[in-house]
Amino acid sequence: MYQKTTIHRLERESQDIMFIEGYTGWGFTINGDKVVGPCAVLPRAILQWNVGTHQDITAESLALFRLLEPRIEIVVLGTGDKVERLDPAVLRLMRQCGIAVEVQDTPNACATFNFLTSERRVAAAGLIPPPGIRRPSDVVAG
């Protein structure tokens, strides 16, 4: 009864919204730009993120998200091809700073980030490419 739905983005709503268009095991396509390796996607910028695996996600590697103005409401962390457990003390520190943290596998983190930004939430993402994906994958905004 149910059929697969395909969504094609014809036009960006606004040039100032970050949109993750796809990902591979090598990196991401964000607003038409290719980004190699882990990255931090901020409301108006994309930065290389100096982490290799989920074990490198520490209070220090998340400091960038705590320092931004206007304050980030939520950080979506993509930990690769599966959800990984992060240090509870690091997550507690982020909550104490008033920033919610959502930890997901990278494909779901990309979709969650796109949904949050489409809702005009002040969101950021820290993404580690999922190593098992060789070809570009389409990411559908929530």
Secondary structure, DSSP 8 states (H G I E B T S, - for coil): ----------S-S-TTS--EEEE-SSEEEETTEEEESSEEEETTEEEE---SSGGG--TTTTHHHHH-SS--SEEEEEESSS-----HHHHHHHHHTT-EEEEE-HHHHHHHHHHHHHTT--EEEEEE--TT--S-EE----
